[in-house]
Every structure is written in C-alpha cells, then in structure tokens.
Amino acid sequence: MDKQTVTIYDVAREAKVSMATVSRVVNGNANVKAETKEKVNAVIAKLGYRPNAVARGLASRRTTTIGVVIPDVTNHYFAELARGIDDVAAMYHYQIILANSDESDTKEVQVMENLLGKQVDGIIFMGNTLNDAIRDEFKKADVPVVLAGLLDEAEEQHSVNIAYRSAMSDATTGLLKAGHKKIAFVSGDLDHYMNKAHKLLGYQDALAAYDIAYDADLVFEGTYDYQSGYQLADQIKNSAATAAIVANDEMAAGVINGLTDAGVNVPEDFEIITSNDSKVAVITRPQLSSITQPIYDIGAVAMRMLTKLMNHEELAVNDIVLPHGFADRGSTKDVK
C-alpha cells in the first residue's frame, strides 16, 4: 500500500478496531487498553500511517500549524528570528509554514491569503513595514497575529522588539563621545515607520544632546541589502562624514567593503556601527561593531506570545520590549 494514501480507516481495518479507537491512540487519549494501544501502534508502524494535521483539526478547528511570513529568507536577521520561532513552536507541538514575501506589498497579501486558506491557527509576521492592505488582512483573519522585529504604528497588533529609538541614540552617542561631529545615518526606506519614527529619531536625539544640528545631507537612503550599501559607499566617502550608523547589517557589510575598495581605512579613517548584530557582523573584515539585540529571543518570545493568544490566555503586556546592548569590534576605535 502506498504510504501516502494510508488512512485512519486502513489502520482501523487492519487492527480490527474502530476508527474512534485509532483516533484516541493517535491523540494520546489515556482511555484505551494497553493491549489495544500496542496493537494499533504496531499497525501504524507497519503501514507507515501519518496523521493528517488538517484532517485532525476539522473536529477541533485547530490544525497545529503556524504561518510565518518572512520578507527575505536569505537575510540573516530574519533567518535567525525564524529559528527562534521554529524552536519554540516545536516545544509546543506546532509546525510552521514559512512563507517568503520578497518584501513585496502584493505578495504579502497573497501569502497571507494562502496561509489563512491553509487554516493556520496563528500567524507571526516579519517585515520592514505594515501597509494598509496587510492591515486589512489582519483584520479579516480570525486567528491571532504577532509581529516579530516589527512595530505597528497603529498599535493594533501584538509585537516583540527592542527599543529601536534608544538603541540608535545610544550608538550615535558612542560615536559623538569618540569625537565625531559628522555622522552619517544609512538606512532603508525612510517612509517605513520604524526608520522615520524610531531609528532616525534616535539618531537625531543624540545629535541634539550634543548641540549638533541635524544635516539631511548626511542621511543616506537605500534598500536592505549588501549591494545597496556598497553603492552608497562612494556617496558616503564624498560627504563630510567621518563615521556612520547603518540600520541594517547587510547594508553595513556593503558600506564597509565599498569604503575599503575606495581606499578608505576602517576604522582608522572612518568608523562604522551596524544595528542588528546578525552573523553578517562578524564575517566582515574588520568585524562590525554593532547594536546588539537578542534576535533568536525575539522570535522565540513572539512564538510563545502567539501560543498564549491561541489558547485565549491573558497577556501581561501586548508589546514586549527586550533589552539591547553594544558590541565593540574592529570597525570602531574607541566607542563604548
């Protein structure tokens, strides 16, 4: 018999028990005689039967599957978040369906519709921004949604993050204390809420505290990838900046390599701090000093929050903020 076509009916017929008995064995119901349980498990092993999670969920209205929307599966930051999600999901006996949205507004909506069509019990959404179309999808969904590494401007969704504004202010302050007066701010789309209302404001907070005027010519906007950072390196070199805060590790890797290829010595002539402290930060040469954030833990805590929401448990807080820190590496000389 083809193992892919084995059903609960086949197991029941082979074991000479009812389908209800097989169901009780599969679901760990204690109200089954040891002898019967042993016989059913032997048939399950013989036939290679695998319970269908969706079919099992028809009666309980639960599929024990979680939808995880990730904007770029190749990005180390989001990949580490997903690892934390997956590990905690496994602890609570949930399986995840990972869906890549390619940072496309249109595809995000398609991905959400597909996941909801698969009857997932909950969704963890990762990305760089929330648009109105996605907000509408969240409202239409009859399952809980948690944001991981993403802030909701409308404060309608549960989320897990760090204090991005404070983190960016702390890092910029470190460069100011080291004597820099012209510090570049390098980021993705500044229309994105996290960038304009948190990271950029943190940078501006630090400048204001040192009575340094904000200079829009020192703000560089690109996309969240290595090539964008590399292409911005020439503009950064030709500016008056002597240091830079970069809001994304892959962009920062591009900036440091672009500057190096252009003959700029890091950190002797130019200092750089990145923001995520993913694995990318330690594979550049020199290694990137970085704001540190517990990326794995953000994913893990988001998944734990989702399990509580799915079980209708009361949450102590709707938005969890985890601590950040700083790792002083080779791309800075004397930043604390």
VMD Tcl script that draws the C-alpha trace (Angstrom):
set ca {
  {0.00 0.00 0.00}
  {1.30 3.49 -0.87}
  {2.18 5.16 2.44}
  {0.92 8.48 1.09}
  {-2.59 7.03 0.74}
  {-2.84 5.22 4.09}
  {-5.85 6.50 6.02}
  {-7.22 6.08 9.51}
  {-9.78 3.68 8.01}
  {-6.96 1.41 6.78}
  {-5.38 1.32 10.23}
  {-8.72 0.56 11.90}
  {-9.50 -2.26 9.45}
  {-6.03 -3.84 9.82}
  {-6.11 -3.59 13.63}
  {-9.75 -4.72 13.77}
  {-10.78 -1.74 15.90}
  {-12.99 1.28 15.31}
  {-11.70 4.50 13.75}
  {-12.56 6.22 17.04}
  {-10.15 3.90 18.85}
  {-7.36 4.67 16.36}
  {-8.06 8.38 16.83}
  {-7.81 8.04 20.61}
  {-4.45 6.24 20.29}
  {-3.07 8.82 17.87}
  {-4.16 11.71 20.10}
  {-2.75 10.14 23.27}
  {-6.08 9.53 24.95}
  {-5.49 7.50 28.12}
  {-8.87 5.76 27.85}
  {-7.51 2.91 25.70}
  {-6.43 -0.53 26.96}
  {-2.68 -1.06 26.84}
  {-3.10 -4.18 24.69}
  {-5.26 -2.31 22.16}
  {-2.91 0.66 22.10}
  {0.04 -1.64 21.41}
  {-1.83 -3.38 18.58}
  {-2.86 -0.09 16.94}
  {0.65 1.37 17.20}
  {2.05 -1.79 15.59}
  {-0.31 -1.39 12.62}
  {0.53 2.32 12.36}
  {4.22 1.41 12.17}
  {3.58 -1.39 9.68}
  {1.50 0.73 7.30}
  {3.52 3.90 7.79}
  {0.42 5.90 8.66}
  {0.93 9.62 9.30}
  {-2.00 11.55 10.77}
  {-3.13 14.46 8.61}
  {-2.93 17.58 10.77}
  {-5.60 19.39 8.78}
  {-7.97 16.43 8.90}
  {-7.39 16.02 12.63}
  {-8.17 19.69 13.07}
  {-11.60 19.50 11.44}
  {-13.30 18.48 14.67}
  {-11.26 20.69 16.98}
  {-10.99 23.56 14.48}
  {-7.22 23.50 15.08}
  {-4.52 22.38 12.68}
  {-1.48 22.83 14.99}
  {0.19 24.80 12.19}
  {1.51 28.35 12.34}
  {2.03 30.67 9.40}
  {5.30 32.62 9.44}
  {5.68 35.47 6.94}
  {9.30 36.40 6.26}
  {10.32 39.22 3.89}
  {13.61 37.66 2.75}
  {14.68 34.13 3.63}
  {18.28 34.95 2.69}
  {18.54 37.79 5.22}
  {20.44 36.56 8.28}
  {18.43 38.72 10.68}
  {15.08 37.27 9.65}
  {16.51 33.75 9.35}
  {17.65 33.94 12.99}
  {14.22 35.22 14.04}
  {12.62 32.28 12.23}
  {14.91 29.83 14.06}
  {13.68 31.12 17.42}
  {10.09 30.82 16.24}
  {10.57 27.27 14.98}
  {12.29 26.01 18.14}
  {9.51 27.24 20.44}
  {6.82 26.06 18.01}
  {8.32 22.56 18.23}
  {8.26 22.71 22.05}
  {4.51 23.35 21.92}
  {3.95 20.76 19.16}
  {3.19 23.24 16.40}
  {4.55 23.04 12.89}
  {5.34 26.19 10.95}
  {4.62 27.04 7.33}
  {7.30 29.51 6.27}
  {6.23 31.89 3.50}
  {8.60 34.30 1.77}
  {7.03 37.64 0.81}
  {10.02 39.06 -1.12}
  {9.37 42.45 0.56}
  {6.54 42.89 -1.97}
  {3.29 44.52 -0.85}
  {1.32 42.47 -3.37}
  {2.98 39.19 -2.44}
  {2.49 39.86 1.29}
  {-1.26 39.91 0.72}
  {-1.11 36.74 -1.41}
  {0.97 34.99 1.25}
  {-1.48 35.97 3.99}
  {-4.43 34.72 1.94}
  {-2.65 31.42 1.23}
  {-1.80 30.86 4.89}
  {-5.32 31.61 6.05}
  {-6.59 29.25 3.33}
  {-4.48 26.52 4.92}
  {-6.39 27.05 8.18}
  {-3.34 28.02 10.24}
  {-4.02 28.59 13.94}
  {-1.99 31.79 14.12}
  {0.46 33.97 12.20}
  {3.80 35.57 13.01}
  {4.55 38.42 10.64}
  {8.06 39.72 9.99}
  {8.89 42.60 7.70}
  {10.09 46.18 7.45}
  {6.74 47.95 7.36}
  {2.97 47.46 7.51}
  {0.79 48.77 4.69}
  {-2.98 49.26 4.64}
  {-3.58 46.11 2.58}
  {-1.80 43.95 5.16}
  {-3.67 45.67 7.98}
  {-6.91 44.73 6.23}
  {-5.74 41.10 6.00}
  {-5.01 41.10 9.74}
  {-8.49 42.43 10.45}
  {-10.11 39.79 8.23}
  {-8.15 36.96 9.81}
  {-9.95 35.02 12.52}
  {-6.65 33.93 14.08}
  {-4.19 35.89 16.27}
  {-1.25 37.71 14.68}
  {2.05 38.64 16.36}
  {4.72 40.90 14.86}
  {8.37 39.93 15.36}
  {11.03 42.60 14.86}
  {8.42 45.00 13.50}
  {6.49 47.88 15.08}
  {2.87 48.72 14.40}
  {2.30 52.46 14.07}
  {-1.41 51.98 14.83}
  {-0.58 49.83 17.89}
  {-3.23 47.30 16.90}
  {-1.05 44.18 16.72}
  {0.89 42.36 19.43}
  {4.64 42.61 18.92}
  {8.12 41.75 20.20}
  {11.02 44.16 19.57}
  {13.82 46.13 21.16}
  {13.68 49.88 21.89}
  {14.97 50.93 18.46}
  {14.97 54.67 19.19}
  {17.01 54.28 22.38}
  {19.35 51.78 20.73}
  {20.10 54.14 17.83}
  {20.55 57.06 20.21}
  {22.99 55.06 22.35}
  {25.08 54.01 19.34}
  {25.20 57.53 17.90}
  {26.15 58.90 21.31}
  {29.09 56.48 21.39}
  {30.43 57.96 18.15}
  {29.85 61.51 19.40}
  {31.78 60.72 22.59}
  {34.62 59.41 20.40}
  {34.88 62.88 18.87}
  {32.87 62.58 15.65}
  {30.78 65.59 14.68}
  {29.72 64.48 11.18}
  {27.99 61.11 11.45}
  {26.15 59.57 8.52}
  {22.82 57.79 9.00}
  {22.39 54.96 6.47}
  {19.03 53.26 6.21}
  {16.41 51.57 4.12}
  {13.23 53.36 3.06}
  {12.71 56.36 5.37}
  {8.96 56.17 4.77}
  {8.99 52.99 6.83}
  {7.64 53.70 10.29}
  {10.48 52.01 12.20}
  {13.05 54.08 10.31}
  {11.40 57.51 10.34}
  {9.76 57.38 13.77}
  {12.28 55.38 15.77}
  {15.74 54.84 14.29}
  {16.13 58.26 12.65}
  {14.68 59.98 15.71}
  {17.14 58.14 17.95}
  {19.98 59.41 15.77}
  {18.55 62.95 15.97}
  {18.11 62.67 19.75}
  {21.82 62.03 20.19}
  {22.82 64.91 17.90}
  {20.53 67.29 19.79}
  {22.00 66.24 23.13}
  {25.42 67.32 21.81}
  {24.08 70.54 20.25}
  {24.89 69.33 16.75}
  {22.49 70.39 14.02}
  {20.79 67.68 12.01}
  {22.16 67.63 8.46}
  {19.95 65.95 5.84}
  {22.98 65.65 3.55}
  {24.38 63.07 5.95}
  {21.30 60.84 5.66}
  {21.60 58.11 3.02}
  {18.66 56.00 1.91}
  {18.85 52.68 0.08}
  {17.43 49.18 0.24}
  {18.02 46.47 2.82}
  {20.79 44.60 1.04}
  {24.54 44.38 0.52}
  {24.60 45.87 -2.98}
  {22.72 48.96 -1.88}
  {25.24 49.59 0.90}
  {28.13 49.05 -1.48}
  {26.70 51.54 -3.99}
  {26.15 54.14 -1.25}
  {29.78 53.91 -0.11}
  {31.03 56.42 -2.70}
  {28.42 58.99 -1.67}
  {29.30 58.46 1.99}
  {33.02 58.81 1.23}
  {32.42 62.07 -0.64}
  {30.35 63.53 2.18}
  {31.80 65.26 5.22}
  {31.08 62.22 7.40}
  {33.82 60.58 9.45}
  {31.58 57.82 10.82}
  {28.29 56.11 10.07}
  {25.40 54.41 11.79}
  {23.86 51.78 9.47}
  {20.37 50.44 10.15}
  {20.88 47.01 8.56}
  {23.79 44.54 8.78}
  {23.84 43.57 5.11}
  {23.84 47.22 4.09}
  {26.65 47.82 6.59}
  {28.70 45.00 5.05}
  {28.27 46.68 1.68}
  {29.30 50.06 3.08}
  {32.45 48.75 4.78}
  {33.55 46.81 1.68}
  {32.70 49.72 -0.62}
  {34.73 52.14 1.50}
  {37.64 49.70 1.72}
  {37.65 49.23 -2.07}
  {37.64 53.02 -2.43}
  {40.81 53.27 -0.33}
  {39.23 54.32 2.96}
  {40.74 52.64 6.03}
  {38.21 51.40 8.59}
  {38.41 52.25 11.47}
  {41.48 54.49 11.15}
  {39.84 56.96 8.74}
  {36.16 56.08 9.16}
  {34.18 54.30 11.88}
  {31.02 52.23 11.35}
  {28.34 50.85 13.67}
  {25.64 48.50 12.43}
  {22.32 47.71 14.07}
  {21.28 44.04 14.18}
  {24.37 42.06 15.22}
  {23.44 39.12 13.00}
  {26.10 36.68 11.78}
  {26.94 39.12 8.98}
  {28.50 41.49 11.53}
  {31.33 39.06 12.31}
  {32.18 37.84 8.80}
  {33.33 41.24 7.51}
  {36.91 42.41 7.89}
  {37.21 44.27 10.11}
  {34.29 42.88 12.05}
  {31.41 45.31 12.53}
  {30.74 46.98 15.85}
  {27.02 46.71 16.43}
  {23.99 47.44 18.50}
  {23.20 44.03 19.94}
  {19.72 42.61 20.09}
  {18.54 39.12 21.06}
  {17.36 38.16 17.58}
  {16.69 34.50 18.38}
  {14.84 35.51 21.56}
  {12.62 37.98 19.70}
  {11.43 35.10 17.52}
  {11.11 32.71 20.45}
  {9.16 35.18 22.62}
  {6.89 36.06 19.68}
  {6.03 32.38 19.27}
  {5.37 31.98 23.00}
  {3.12 35.04 22.90}
  {1.24 33.52 19.97}
  {0.66 30.25 21.86}
  {-0.94 32.23 24.69}
  {-3.17 34.14 22.30}
  {-4.24 30.92 20.57}
  {-5.15 29.47 23.97}
  {-7.06 32.66 24.89}
  {-4.73 33.37 27.79}
  {-4.48 36.88 29.17}
  {-1.21 38.68 28.36}
  {0.61 40.85 30.89}
  {1.58 43.26 28.08}
  {0.64 43.49 24.41}
  {4.04 44.70 23.23}
  {7.20 43.15 24.62}
  {10.46 45.12 24.54}
  {13.65 43.08 25.00}
  {17.00 44.60 26.06}
  {19.67 45.80 23.65}
  {23.39 46.39 24.12}
  {26.56 47.15 22.16}
  {29.40 45.01 20.78}
  {32.65 46.92 20.21}
  {34.53 45.30 17.32}
  {37.02 46.23 14.63}
  {35.02 48.86 12.75}
  {35.32 51.35 15.65}
  {38.35 52.55 17.60}
  {37.08 53.83 20.91}
  {33.32 53.54 21.15}
  {31.77 52.41 24.44}
}
mol new
graphics top color blue
foreach p $ca { graphics top sphere $p radius 0.5 }
foreach p [lrange $ca 0 end-1] q [lrange $ca 1 end] { graphics top cylinder $p $q radius 0.2 }
display resetview
